[in-house]
Amino acid sequence: MNDSPKKKFEKDQYLIEMGQVTKNLKENVREIDRTLSQQKGIIKNMGQNMDKTNKKMGFVMDKLGLLLKTKGG
């Protein structure tokens, strides 16, 4: 099964194009991975900050509840 020079050239061009597309996809995937890693860190920090804030809010609410009991009693 011998291909003509034209067919071989077309196949070679196709393989070159596929290699370029694959390289571009790989670069895009790496960039997406970097972005997701950054967002993961941001979300983790946000969760930690929310936990700290909720604890502080709980403390304030407890003190407010005690204050309201003593004012009303």
Helices and strands as residue ranges (DSSP letters): H 5-72
